Amino acid sequence: MDIRTVLYAIRHRAAGYLRGMALGALATWVVLMIGLYLLRVPYWGLIAFGITLVDLVPVIGAGIVLVPWGFIALLSGEARLALGLGILFGLCFLIQEVLVPLWIGKSVSLHPLASLGILVAATVLFGPWGALIGPVATVILSAYRDMRAERVAGKKIPREEEEDSVRSQGEGKDQ
């Protein structure tokens, strides 16, 4: 097992992790845009985009914006807006805490509970830095687990050059 193989496996898992996060951000953005539009909030698209960016920060999430906004709306007598923001918060929470770990787990070939457990443990152990360490640990542990399983099974771990040559051979057959 050489360093190129290790780097390939880690890069492959990191791309999967980012794909899962991007899918989660897209789902959150769409839900927020539809919700804010239905609530007749001015600049709904821009606000949805801003909340989605905040939601990408681990541990903080959309609640840092939606919960205070909902309380202010409730105190201002806008019960409909407060209820709508509460529902949006619930949907964003569901996306980020249930669906995103599922998508990331599938993308990095790791059980969703294992990926969620690693993220939570890293955050608890290392605080805000753990929110950054957790995803990296998830990617590295997933790559290590798969490489070890392949080595034990005696399978050859593909490298980029081999994968590219297989891809180019497959493209030649289509022509």
Secondary structure, DSSP 8 states (H G I E B T S, - for coil): --HHHHHHHHHHHHHHHHHHHHHHHHHHHHHHHHHHHHTT-TTHHHHHHHHHHHHTSTTT-THHHHHHHHHHHHHTT-HHHHHHHHHHHHHHHHIIIIIHHHHHHHHTTS-HHHHHHHHHHHHHHHTHHHHHHHHHHHHHHHHHHHHHHHHHHT-----HHHHHHHHHHHHHHH-
